[in-house]
Amino acid sequence: MIRKLARELDGSLPIIGVGGILSGADAVEKLQAGATLVQLYSGLIYRGPELVAECASAVANYHKQTPKP
């Protein structure tokens, strides 16, 4: 759904990736699909604060490796 929205909106609105984020890889997957931001909720309940650090690190690494347009 994120990929389809990103294609249709073509950057005109931010997309927030939510749901099923239980790891840093899940957060990066949402960004790769076209999300501008990700929201942690249930994963935070199940995994605790270490999920925030894991996602922040994974997202930072993703941004370092992704060429800027």
Phi and psi restraints in degrees (range 20) as a CNS / XPLOR table:
assign (resid 1 and name C) (resid 2 and name N)
       (resid 2 and name CA) (resid 2 and name C) 1.0 -61.2 20.0 2
assign (resid 2 and name N) (resid 2 and name CA)
       (resid 2 and name C) (resid 3 and name N) 1.0 -44.4 20.0 2
assign (resid 2 and name C) (resid 3 and name N)
       (resid 3 and name CA) (resid 3 and name C) 1.0 -59.5 20.0 2
assign (resid 3 and name N) (resid 3 and name CA)
       (resid 3 and name C) (resid 4 and name N) 1.0 -44.4 20.0 2
assign (resid 3 and name C) (resid 4 and name N)
       (resid 4 and name CA) (resid 4 and name C) 1.0 -65.3 20.0 2
assign (resid 4 and name N) (resid 4 and name CA)
       (resid 4 and name C) (resid 5 and name N) 1.0 -45.2 20.0 2
assign (resid 4 and name C) (resid 5 and name N)
       (resid 5 and name CA) (resid 5 and name C) 1.0 -61.0 20.0 2
assign (resid 5 and name N) (resid 5 and name CA)
       (resid 5 and name C) (resid 6 and name N) 1.0 -44.5 20.0 2
assign (resid 5 and name C) (resid 6 and name N)
       (resid 6 and name CA) (resid 6 and name C) 1.0 -60.0 20.0 2
assign (resid 6 and name N) (resid 6 and name CA)
       (resid 6 and name C) (resid 7 and name N) 1.0 -40.8 20.0 2
assign (resid 6 and name C) (resid 7 and name N)
       (resid 7 and name CA) (resid 7 and name C) 1.0 -64.7 20.0 2
assign (resid 7 and name N) (resid 7 and name CA)
       (resid 7 and name C) (resid 8 and name N) 1.0 -45.9 20.0 2
assign (resid 7 and name C) (resid 8 and name N)
       (resid 8 and name CA) (resid 8 and name C) 1.0 -70.3 20.0 2
assign (resid 8 and name N) (resid 8 and name CA)
       (resid 8 and name C) (resid 9 and name N) 1.0 -40.0 20.0 2
assign (resid 8 and name C) (resid 9 and name N)
       (resid 9 and name CA) (resid 9 and name C) 1.0 -81.6 20.0 2
assign (resid 9 and name N) (resid 9 and name CA)
       (resid 9 and name C) (resid 10 and name N) 1.0 -23.0 20.0 2
assign (resid 9 and name C) (resid 10 and name N)
       (resid 10 and name CA) (resid 10 and name C) 1.0 47.2 20.0 2
assign (resid 10 and name N) (resid 10 and name CA)
       (resid 10 and name C) (resid 11 and name N) 1.0 45.0 20.0 2
assign (resid 10 and name C) (resid 11 and name N)
       (resid 11 and name CA) (resid 11 and name C) 1.0 81.1 20.0 2
assign (resid 11 and name N) (resid 11 and name CA)
       (resid 11 and name C) (resid 12 and name N) 1.0 3.0 20.0 2
assign (resid 11 and name C) (resid 12 and name N)
       (resid 12 and name CA) (resid 12 and name C) 1.0 -74.0 20.0 2
assign (resid 12 and name N) (resid 12 and name CA)
       (resid 12 and name C) (resid 13 and name N) 1.0 -23.0 20.0 2
assign (resid 12 and name C) (resid 13 and name N)
       (resid 13 and name CA) (resid 13 and name C) 1.0 -138.5 20.0 2
assign (resid 13 and name N) (resid 13 and name CA)
       (resid 13 and name C) (resid 14 and name N) 1.0 147.0 20.0 2
assign (resid 13 and name C) (resid 14 and name N)
       (resid 14 and name CA) (resid 14 and name C) 1.0 -70.8 20.0 2
assign (resid 14 and name N) (resid 14 and name CA)
       (resid 14 and name C) (resid 15 and name N) 1.0 148.4 20.0 2
assign (resid 14 and name C) (resid 15 and name N)
       (resid 15 and name CA) (resid 15 and name C) 1.0 -116.9 20.0 2
assign (resid 15 and name N) (resid 15 and name CA)
       (resid 15 and name C) (resid 16 and name N) 1.0 129.4 20.0 2
assign (resid 15 and name C) (resid 16 and name N)
       (resid 16 and name CA) (resid 16 and name C) 1.0 -104.8 20.0 2
assign (resid 16 and name N) (resid 16 and name CA)
       (resid 16 and name C) (resid 17 and name N) 1.0 117.6 20.0 2
assign (resid 16 and name C) (resid 17 and name N)
       (resid 17 and name CA) (resid 17 and name C) 1.0 -81.6 20.0 2
assign (resid 17 and name N) (resid 17 and name CA)
       (resid 17 and name C) (resid 18 and name N) 1.0 121.9 20.0 2
assign (resid 17 and name C) (resid 18 and name N)
       (resid 18 and name CA) (resid 18 and name C) 1.0 -133.2 20.0 2
assign (resid 18 and name N) (resid 18 and name CA)
       (resid 18 and name C) (resid 19 and name N) 1.0 157.5 20.0 2
assign (resid 18 and name C) (resid 19 and name N)
       (resid 19 and name CA) (resid 19 and name C) 1.0 89.6 20.0 2
assign (resid 19 and name N) (resid 19 and name CA)
       (resid 19 and name C) (resid 20 and name N) 1.0 127.7 20.0 2
assign (resid 19 and name C) (resid 20 and name N)
       (resid 20 and name CA) (resid 20 and name C) 1.0 73.8 20.0 2
assign (resid 20 and name N) (resid 20 and name CA)
       (resid 20 and name C) (resid 21 and name N) 1.0 19.2 20.0 2
assign (resid 20 and name C) (resid 21 and name N)
       (resid 21 and name CA) (resid 21 and name C) 1.0 -92.7 20.0 2
assign (resid 21 and name N) (resid 21 and name CA)
       (resid 21 and name C) (resid 22 and name N) 1.0 99.7 20.0 2
assign (resid 21 and name C) (resid 22 and name N)
       (resid 22 and name CA) (resid 22 and name C) 1.0 -117.0 20.0 2
assign (resid 22 and name N) (resid 22 and name CA)
       (resid 22 and name C) (resid 23 and name N) 1.0 3.0 20.0 2
assign (resid 22 and name C) (resid 23 and name N)
       (resid 23 and name CA) (resid 23 and name C) 1.0 -156.6 20.0 2
assign (resid 23 and name N) (resid 23 and name CA)
       (resid 23 and name C) (resid 24 and name N) 1.0 167.3 20.0 2
assign (resid 23 and name C) (resid 24 and name N)
       (resid 24 and name CA) (resid 24 and name C) 1.0 -61.1 20.0 2
assign (resid 24 and name N) (resid 24 and name CA)
       (resid 24 and name C) (resid 25 and name N) 1.0 -37.2 20.0 2
assign (resid 24 and name C) (resid 25 and name N)
       (resid 25 and name CA) (resid 25 and name C) 1.0 -63.1 20.0 2
assign (resid 25 and name N) (resid 25 and name CA)
       (resid 25 and name C) (resid 26 and name N) 1.0 -36.8 20.0 2
assign (resid 25 and name C) (resid 26 and name N)
       (resid 26 and name CA) (resid 26 and name C) 1.0 -64.4 20.0 2
assign (resid 26 and name N) (resid 26 and name CA)
       (resid 26 and name C) (resid 27 and name N) 1.0 -40.7 20.0 2
assign (resid 26 and name C) (resid 27 and name N)
       (resid 27 and name CA) (resid 27 and name C) 1.0 -64.1 20.0 2
assign (resid 27 and name N) (resid 27 and name CA)
       (resid 27 and name C) (resid 28 and name N) 1.0 -44.5 20.0 2
assign (resid 27 and name C) (resid 28 and name N)
       (resid 28 and name CA) (resid 28 and name C) 1.0 -64.3 20.0 2
assign (resid 28 and name N) (resid 28 and name CA)
       (resid 28 and name C) (resid 29 and name N) 1.0 -37.6 20.0 2
assign (resid 28 and name C) (resid 29 and name N)
       (resid 29 and name CA) (resid 29 and name C) 1.0 -59.1 20.0 2
assign (resid 29 and name N) (resid 29 and name CA)
       (resid 29 and name C) (resid 30 and name N) 1.0 -40.3 20.0 2
assign (resid 29 and name C) (resid 30 and name N)
       (resid 30 and name CA) (resid 30 and name C) 1.0 -64.4 20.0 2
assign (resid 30 and name N) (resid 30 and name CA)
       (resid 30 and name C) (resid 31 and name N) 1.0 -41.4 20.0 2
assign (resid 30 and name C) (resid 31 and name N)
       (resid 31 and name CA) (resid 31 and name C) 1.0 -65.5 20.0 2
assign (resid 31 and name N) (resid 31 and name CA)
       (resid 31 and name C) (resid 32 and name N) 1.0 -41.6 20.0 2
assign (resid 31 and name C) (resid 32 and name N)
       (resid 32 and name CA) (resid 32 and name C) 1.0 -63.0 20.0 2
assign (resid 32 and name N) (resid 32 and name CA)
       (resid 32 and name C) (resid 33 and name N) 1.0 -30.2 20.0 2
assign (resid 32 and name C) (resid 33 and name N)
       (resid 33 and name CA) (resid 33 and name C) 1.0 -76.2 20.0 2
assign (resid 33 and name N) (resid 33 and name CA)
       (resid 33 and name C) (resid 34 and name N) 1.0 -15.7 20.0 2
assign (resid 33 and name C) (resid 34 and name N)
       (resid 34 and name CA) (resid 34 and name C) 1.0 124.9 20.0 2
assign (resid 34 and name N) (resid 34 and name CA)
       (resid 34 and name C) (resid 35 and name N) 1.0 2.0 20.0 2
assign (resid 34 and name C) (resid 35 and name N)
       (resid 35 and name CA) (resid 35 and name C) 1.0 -68.8 20.0 2
assign (resid 35 and name N) (resid 35 and name CA)
       (resid 35 and name C) (resid 36 and name N) 1.0 146.8 20.0 2
assign (resid 35 and name C) (resid 36 and name N)
       (resid 36 and name CA) (resid 36 and name C) 1.0 -90.2 20.0 2
assign (resid 36 and name N) (resid 36 and name CA)
       (resid 36 and name C) (resid 37 and name N) 1.0 -34.1 20.0 2
assign (resid 36 and name C) (resid 37 and name N)
       (resid 37 and name CA) (resid 37 and name C) 1.0 -136.8 20.0 2
assign (resid 37 and name N) (resid 37 and name CA)
       (resid 37 and name C) (resid 38 and name N) 1.0 163.0 20.0 2
assign (resid 37 and name C) (resid 38 and name N)
       (resid 38 and name CA) (resid 38 and name C) 1.0 -127.5 20.0 2
assign (resid 38 and name N) (resid 38 and name CA)
       (resid 38 and name C) (resid 39 and name N) 1.0 149.8 20.0 2
assign (resid 38 and name C) (resid 39 and name N)
       (resid 39 and name CA) (resid 39 and name C) 1.0 -117.6 20.0 2
assign (resid 39 and name N) (resid 39 and name CA)
       (resid 39 and name C) (resid 40 and name N) 1.0 128.9 20.0 2
assign (resid 39 and name C) (resid 40 and name N)
       (resid 40 and name CA) (resid 40 and name C) 1.0 -102.0 20.0 2
assign (resid 40 and name N) (resid 40 and name CA)
       (resid 40 and name C) (resid 41 and name N) 1.0 133.1 20.0 2
assign (resid 40 and name C) (resid 41 and name N)
       (resid 41 and name CA) (resid 41 and name C) 1.0 -143.7 20.0 2
assign (resid 41 and name N) (resid 41 and name CA)
       (resid 41 and name C) (resid 42 and name N) 1.0 -78.2 20.0 2
assign (resid 41 and name C) (resid 42 and name N)
       (resid 42 and name CA) (resid 42 and name C) 1.0 -60.2 20.0 2
assign (resid 42 and name N) (resid 42 and name CA)
       (resid 42 and name C) (resid 43 and name N) 1.0 -40.4 20.0 2
assign (resid 42 and name C) (resid 43 and name N)
       (resid 43 and name CA) (resid 43 and name C) 1.0 -59.8 20.0 2
assign (resid 43 and name N) (resid 43 and name CA)
       (resid 43 and name C) (resid 44 and name N) 1.0 -35.3 20.0 2
assign (resid 43 and name C) (resid 44 and name N)
       (resid 44 and name CA) (resid 44 and name C) 1.0 -66.3 20.0 2
assign (resid 44 and name N) (resid 44 and name CA)
       (resid 44 and name C) (resid 45 and name N) 1.0 -38.8 20.0 2
assign (resid 44 and name C) (resid 45 and name N)
       (resid 45 and name CA) (resid 45 and name C) 1.0 -63.7 20.0 2
assign (resid 45 and name N) (resid 45 and name CA)
       (resid 45 and name C) (resid 46 and name N) 1.0 -46.6 20.0 2
assign (resid 45 and name C) (resid 46 and name N)
       (resid 46 and name CA) (resid 46 and name C) 1.0 -76.8 20.0 2
assign (resid 46 and name N) (resid 46 and name CA)
       (resid 46 and name C) (resid 47 and name N) 1.0 -36.7 20.0 2
assign (resid 46 and name C) (resid 47 and name N)
       (resid 47 and name CA) (resid 47 and name C) 1.0 -102.4 20.0 2
assign (resid 47 and name N) (resid 47 and name CA)
       (resid 47 and name C) (resid 48 and name N) 1.0 -22.5 20.0 2
assign (resid 47 and name C) (resid 48 and name N)
       (resid 48 and name CA) (resid 48 and name C) 1.0 84.6 20.0 2
assign (resid 48 and name N) (resid 48 and name CA)
       (resid 48 and name C) (resid 49 and name N) 1.0 -173.9 20.0 2
assign (resid 48 and name C) (resid 49 and name N)
       (resid 49 and name CA) (resid 49 and name C) 1.0 -61.7 20.0 2
assign (resid 49 and name N) (resid 49 and name CA)
       (resid 49 and name C) (resid 50 and name N) 1.0 -23.4 20.0 2
assign (resid 49 and name C) (resid 50 and name N)
       (resid 50 and name CA) (resid 50 and name C) 1.0 -63.3 20.0 2
assign (resid 50 and name N) (resid 50 and name CA)
       (resid 50 and name C) (resid 51 and name N) 1.0 -22.9 20.0 2
assign (resid 50 and name C) (resid 51 and name N)
       (resid 51 and name CA) (resid 51 and name C) 1.0 -64.1 20.0 2
assign (resid 51 and name N) (resid 51 and name CA)
       (resid 51 and name C) (resid 52 and name N) 1.0 -37.9 20.0 2
assign (resid 51 and name C) (resid 52 and name N)
       (resid 52 and name CA) (resid 52 and name C) 1.0 -61.4 20.0 2
assign (resid 52 and name N) (resid 52 and name CA)
       (resid 52 and name C) (resid 53 and name N) 1.0 -47.6 20.0 2
assign (resid 52 and name C) (resid 53 and name N)
       (resid 53 and name CA) (resid 53 and name C) 1.0 -62.8 20.0 2
assign (resid 53 and name N) (resid 53 and name CA)
       (resid 53 and name C) (resid 54 and name N) 1.0 -42.0 20.0 2
assign (resid 53 and name C) (resid 54 and name N)
       (resid 54 and name CA) (resid 54 and name C) 1.0 -62.8 20.0 2
assign (resid 54 and name N) (resid 54 and name CA)
       (resid 54 and name C) (resid 55 and name N) 1.0 -45.2 20.0 2
assign (resid 54 and name C) (resid 55 and name N)
       (resid 55 and name CA) (resid 55 and name C) 1.0 -67.1 20.0 2
assign (resid 55 and name N) (resid 55 and name CA)
       (resid 55 and name C) (resid 56 and name N) 1.0 -42.5 20.0 2
assign (resid 55 and name C) (resid 56 and name N)
       (resid 56 and name CA) (resid 56 and name C) 1.0 -60.3 20.0 2
assign (resid 56 and name N) (resid 56 and name CA)
       (resid 56 and name C) (resid 57 and name N) 1.0 -42.4 20.0 2
assign (resid 56 and name C) (resid 57 and name N)
       (resid 57 and name CA) (resid 57 and name C) 1.0 -65.6 20.0 2
assign (resid 57 and name N) (resid 57 and name CA)
       (resid 57 and name C) (resid 58 and name N) 1.0 -45.7 20.0 2
assign (resid 57 and name C) (resid 58 and name N)
       (resid 58 and name CA) (resid 58 and name C) 1.0 -64.0 20.0 2
assign (resid 58 and name N) (resid 58 and name CA)
       (resid 58 and name C) (resid 59 and name N) 1.0 -41.0 20.0 2
assign (resid 58 and name C) (resid 59 and name N)
       (resid 59 and name CA) (resid 59 and name C) 1.0 -68.3 20.0 2
assign (resid 59 and name N) (resid 59 and name CA)
       (resid 59 and name C) (resid 60 and name N) 1.0 -41.4 20.0 2
assign (resid 59 and name C) (resid 60 and name N)
       (resid 60 and name CA) (resid 60 and name C) 1.0 -60.9 20.0 2
assign (resid 60 and name N) (resid 60 and name CA)
       (resid 60 and name C) (resid 61 and name N) 1.0 -43.9 20.0 2
assign (resid 60 and name C) (resid 61 and name N)
       (resid 61 and name CA) (resid 61 and name C) 1.0 -63.7 20.0 2
assign (resid 61 and name N) (resid 61 and name CA)
       (resid 61 and name C) (resid 62 and name N) 1.0 -39.5 20.0 2
assign (resid 61 and name C) (resid 62 and name N)
       (resid 62 and name CA) (resid 62 and name C) 1.0 -60.9 20.0 2
assign (resid 62 and name N) (resid 62 and name CA)
       (resid 62 and name C) (resid 63 and name N) 1.0 -45.3 20.0 2
assign (resid 62 and name C) (resid 63 and name N)
       (resid 63 and name CA) (resid 63 and name C) 1.0 -66.6 20.0 2
assign (resid 63 and name N) (resid 63 and name CA)
       (resid 63 and name C) (resid 64 and name N) 1.0 -33.4 20.0 2
assign (resid 63 and name C) (resid 64 and name N)
       (resid 64 and name CA) (resid 64 and name C) 1.0 -66.7 20.0 2
assign (resid 64 and name N) (resid 64 and name CA)
       (resid 64 and name C) (resid 65 and name N) 1.0 -34.5 20.0 2
assign (resid 64 and name C) (resid 65 and name N)
       (resid 65 and name CA) (resid 65 and name C) 1.0 -89.2 20.0 2
assign (resid 65 and name N) (resid 65 and name CA)
       (resid 65 and name C) (resid 66 and name N) 1.0 -14.0 20.0 2
assign (resid 65 and name C) (resid 66 and name N)
       (resid 66 and name CA) (resid 66 and name C) 1.0 -91.9 20.0 2
assign (resid 66 and name N) (resid 66 and name CA)
       (resid 66 and name C) (resid 67 and name N) 1.0 122.1 20.0 2
assign (resid 66 and name C) (resid 67 and name N)
       (resid 67 and name CA) (resid 67 and name C) 1.0 -64.3 20.0 2
assign (resid 67 and name N) (resid 67 and name CA)
       (resid 67 and name C) (resid 68 and name N) 1.0 142.2 20.0 2
assign (resid 67 and name C) (resid 68 and name N)
       (resid 68 and name CA) (resid 68 and name C) 1.0 -80.6 20.0 2
assign (resid 68 and name N) (resid 68 and name CA)
       (resid 68 and name C) (resid 69 and name N) 1.0 140.8 20.0 2
